[in-house]
């Protein structure tokens, strides 16, 4: 069966609605999972580690922007993450006066453990889904990940990285 691209205004409106619903559902699911785990770690901590894992080392200001927090807030987050040995400061090769923040193997492990904990917390909510629903969820993840990867690549190209 040939694939049909979205070309009409009605298709675009349906896409817009679905994407909005997806973001809301995703945020809701994340909050439910975090509440079920009982973790006291800030969501900004996990978001910061995730940004570093996907984008690599970066300066504090860029990390704050990517994590959607203020620079003073990111300074506190990074201080705590350095104390936990989840991130480290490394010399910026472009500016000897500046530092970049990098994820450590211990931080990557902590992030993976957190993701595993979230998934484990959600399994009971989805234990009754069908194989078709699981396949649809898997395909949705693949589509979103591919678009997010394209967006990250485009952003990196625009910023000269």
C-alpha positions in Angstrom: 0.0 0.0 0.0 1.5 3.3 -1.0 2.2 5.9 1.7 0.2 9.1 1.5 1.8 12.3 2.7 -0.1 15.0 4.6 -1.1 17.6 2.0 -4.5 19.1 2.9 -5.4 21.7 5.4 -7.6 19.2 7.2 -4.6 16.8 7.4 -2.4 19.5 8.8 -5.1 20.4 11.3 -5.4 16.8 12.4 -1.6 16.6 12.7 -1.5 19.8 14.8 -4.2 18.4 17.1 -2.5 15.0 17.4 0.9 16.5 18.2 -0.6 18.7 20.8 -2.4 15.8 22.4 0.8 13.7 22.2 2.8 16.3 24.1 0.1 16.6 26.8 -0.3 12.9 27.2 3.5 12.4 27.4 3.9 15.1 30.1 1.0 13.5 32.0 2.5 10.1 31.7 5.9 11.4 32.9 4.3 13.0 35.9 2.4 9.9 36.8 5.5 7.7 36.5 7.6 10.1 38.6 4.9 10.2 41.3 4.6 6.4 41.4 8.4 6.0 41.8 8.4 8.4 44.8 11.7 9.9 43.6 12.6 13.2 45.2 15.1 14.1 42.4 14.1 17.2 40.4 12.8 16.6 36.9 15.3 19.3 35.8 18.1 17.0 36.9 16.9 14.2 34.6 16.3 16.6 31.8 19.8 18.0 32.2 21.4 14.6 32.1 19.3 13.6 29.1 20.3 16.7 27.2 24.0 16.0 27.9 23.6 12.4 26.9 21.9 13.3 23.6 23.8 16.5 22.7 27.2 16.0 24.4 29.2 18.4 26.4 28.2 22.1 26.4 28.6 25.3 28.2 26.5 26.1 31.2 24.4 28.8 29.4 23.6 26.5 26.5 22.8 23.7 28.9 20.4 26.0 30.8 18.7 27.0 27.5 18.4 23.3 26.4 17.1 22.3 29.8 14.7 25.2 29.9 15.9 26.7 33.2 17.6 29.9 34.1 21.4 30.1 34.3 21.4 30.5 38.1 19.2 27.5 38.4 21.4 25.5 36.1 24.5 26.6 38.2 22.8 24.9 41.2 21.8 21.8 39.3 25.3 21.4 37.9 26.9 21.9 41.3 24.7 19.1 42.7 25.4 16.9 39.7 29.2 17.5 40.1 28.9 16.6 43.8 27.1 13.4 42.8 29.8 12.7 40.1 27.0 12.5 37.5 28.6 15.3 35.4 32.1 16.8 35.3 33.5 20.2 34.1 35.9 19.9 31.2 38.0 22.6 29.6 36.4 24.3 26.6 38.7 23.9 23.7 37.4 27.1 22.1 37.9 29.3 25.1 40.5 28.5 27.8 38.5 30.7 30.3 35.3 28.7 29.9 34.1 25.2 30.9 31.9 22.7 29.4 29.7 20.3 31.3 29.9 16.6 30.4 28.0 13.6 31.4 30.0 11.0 33.3 29.6 7.2 33.1 28.1 7.3 36.6 25.6 10.0 35.4 24.7 7.9 32.3 24.1 4.9 34.6 21.9 7.0 36.9 19.9 8.3 34.0 19.4 4.8 32.6 18.4 3.5 36.1 15.9 6.4 36.3 14.4 5.5 32.9 14.2 1.9 33.9 12.4 2.8 37.1 10.0 5.0 35.2 9.2 2.2 32.8 8.8 -0.4 35.6 6.4 2.0 37.3 4.3 2.3 34.1 4.2 -1.4 33.1 1.1 -2.2 35.2 -0.8 0.6 33.5 -0.1 -1.0 30.1 -0.1 -4.7 31.0 -3.4 -5.2 29.1 -2.5 -3.6 25.8 -2.7 -5.7 22.6 0.2 -6.6 20.3 -1.2 -4.1 17.8 -1.3 -1.3 20.3 2.3 -2.1 21.4 3.4 -2.1 17.7 1.6 1.3 17.3 3.4 2.7 20.3 6.8 1.4 19.1 6.2 3.0 15.7 5.2 6.2 17.3 8.4 6.3 19.3 10.5 5.6 16.2 8.7 8.4 14.2 9.2 10.9 17.1 12.8 9.9 17.7 13.6 10.3 14.0 12.1 13.8 13.9 13.8 14.8 17.1 17.1 13.5 15.7 16.6 15.5 12.5 15.8 18.6 14.6 18.9 18.2 16.7 21.1 17.7 13.6 19.6 20.8 12.0 20.1 22.9 15.2 23.7 21.7 15.4 24.3 22.6 11.8 22.9 26.0 12.3 25.0 26.7 15.3 28.2 25.4 13.6 28.7 22.3 15.7 
